[in-house]
Amino acid sequence: MISDACCADITKLAVDAIVNAANPSLLGGGGVDGAIHRAAGHELLAACRVFGGCPTGEARITPGFRLPAKFVIHTPGPVWHGGARNEDELLKNCYLNSLRLAAENHCRTLAFSCISTGVYGFPKERAAKIAVETVAGWDQPLPEKVIFCCFSQADLALYQTLLPSR
């Protein structure tokens, strides 16, 4: 699998699926979650309502509607409480469950947002390390390419130091 990082608007990426750093209600919110809901249109909210929410660390998939991406994978990341509430494992599960849904839906390309590092307060360096290690350990044929889509140049620099050189 090829992994890469970019600094871009995830709602504009032409990939098979994007991963939304959702809240457990799946009904939209601030940050990347709100941006994805706005860009996808009201149909996304209706599709998310069907699930009745999603526990932290799990993932759900919907169509991308008005997005260039065919699918949106929604995964609620953990709120950081200092590391004593299984936050690392929950975050790892966000990535694993998203990868599993991407593979089950024949997604060749997948873009992750930086899960839990915004208002949920997960330390960015720790979260990036978990993300990169989890994706690197994925041994299935799909997805073929994973992109870590960062919000800032500082986040991008962090991922670039963790990703293997190609």
C-alpha positions, 0 to 999 in steps of 0.5 A, a space after each residue: 500500500 502507498 501512503 502519502 500526506 497532503 495539506 488540502 480541503 478533504 471535501 475536494 479530493 477525488 478519491 473513492 472514500 474520505 474519512 470524516 472525523 465525526 462525532 458520535 451522533 453522526 449528525 454533523 458538527 464543527 471542523 472537518 465534520 461540519 465541512 463534509 456535511 456542508 459540501 455533501 449536502 442535506 442528503 448526507 445528514 439523512 443518510 447518517 440519521 439511519 444509523 442512530 449514531 456510532 460508538 467511538 472507535 467504530 465506523 459507518 459508511 454513506 454515499 458521498 452525495 455531492 462530494 467528489 468522493 464516492 463514499 464518506 466513512 464516519 468514525 467518532 474518535 476519542 476525546 483526550 482525557 490524558 491517555 488513561 481512558 483507552 484513547 490510543 486503542 480507540 483511535 487505532 480502532 477508528 483507523 482499522 474500522 475505516 480501512 475495513 469498510 473501505 476494503 469491503 466497499 472496494 475502495 482503491 483510494 482513501 483519504 483520512 482527516 486527522 481524527 480527534 486532534 481538533 476540539 477532541 484534544 488528542 495530542 497531534 504527534 501521538 495521533 499521527 504516530 498511531 495513524 501512520 503505524 496502523 495504516 502501515 500495518 494494514 495487510 489487505 489488498 484494498 485500499 491501495 493508496 491512503 492519503 493523510 489529508 492535513 488541515 495545516 502545514 504544521 500537521 503535514 510536516 508531522 506526517 511527512 516525518 513519520 511516513 516512509 520515504 519513497 
